[in-house]
Amino acid sequence: MTRGASDAGPPADDPAAPPARDSPPHPERVRVTAPRAGSGPAAARSAVHRAEGGPTSDIAGVYVRSLIRSQLRLGIVFALGFVIATALFVLAIAVVPQLDRTFVLGVPLSWLLLGAGVYPLAITVGALYVRAASRNEARYRALAEDE
């Protein structure tokens, strides 16, 4: 089926027609790329890295990688600990059926424990993680200063 004159929309000289939009010219597309490995002066890039407070020697790089590994390990341990503790908390609530029959302000006690009881656990795990991560960073700073 072809479109007729009535389907084409208002004519161009119709005063009720919306004004034609002049689209702004599009800027040229620019491709941004990173320097390829092995190209350009590597000394300039490493000087920038040193100026930003990065590692200045091989041993400092080893210390940084060690810190990153220990922080990752610490994060994984605390995340798993939190998941296991939360699962045990939920399991304990499921094992004690009397909590479903006990109501506080019209809400079952098991719901209150699940809704509000996990927050102290999360805050405690978070505080312990921050304390352990700070200790790791203090050890790294002590090693980096001795260099």
C-alpha positions, 0 to 999 in steps of 0.5 A: 500500500502506498502512502497518499497525500493525506498520510504524508503529513503537513505540507512544508508551507503549512503554518501549523507545521512544527518548525524544521530543526536545523541539526548542528554540524557533527564534530569530526570523529577522533580515535583515541588510542593508548601508546603501543607496547614498545613504542615511544620513549618508555623513560618519559612514561616511567618518569610520570609514574615516579612523579605520581608516587609510584614504585621507583625500583624493582623491589618497590614493585615487589612490595606493591604487588605483595600489598595488592595480593595481601589486600585481595586475600584479605577481602576474599577471606572477609567476604567469605566469612560474612557470607558463611556467618550470614548463612549460619544466622539464617539457618539458626533462625530456620531451626528455631520455629518458636521465633515464627510464633513470637510476635513483637509489634505484630511482626514475627521475631524471625523477620525482625532478626533477619531484617535488623540482625544482619546489620551488626554483623555487617558493621563488625565485619566491615570494621575488622576488615578496615582495621586489618587492611590498615595494618597491611598498608602500615606494614607496606609503608614501613617496608617502603620507607626502609628501602 
